[in-house]
Amino acid sequence: MTRETVVINENLKELRASGYEMAKGEPDIRGWKVVDSHDVVIGKIKELLFDVVSKKIRYRSEERRVG
């Protein structure tokens, strides 16, 4: 039997819904292309996960292409 560990981090919010925005002069990478090591587009950045305690971007959410 395998055990699954679920980690909940209530500090992480989607940047869009957090009430915060990118710092002035910093690029908003949502919508940017994601490419592989051969420069082939494999998706795009959908959203950024923001830590409201540290006030830093921690993760990105990608929308991947299939096929």
C-alpha positions, 0 to 999 in steps of 0.5 A: 500500500502506498501513502500519498502526502498532500501538502497544503500551502495557504500562503500560495495564491494565484498572482491575479487573485492575490491583490498584488501585481508585478513590481514596477519594471519587472516583466509579467511573464504570463502568456510567454511561450515555454520552449524545450531545449530544441527551441520548440514551443511546448506551451505557455505560462498560464499563471504565477503562484505568489507567496503572500508571506514572503511576497515572492513568486514561487511557481508558474502554472503552464498550459502545455501543448499536446502533440 
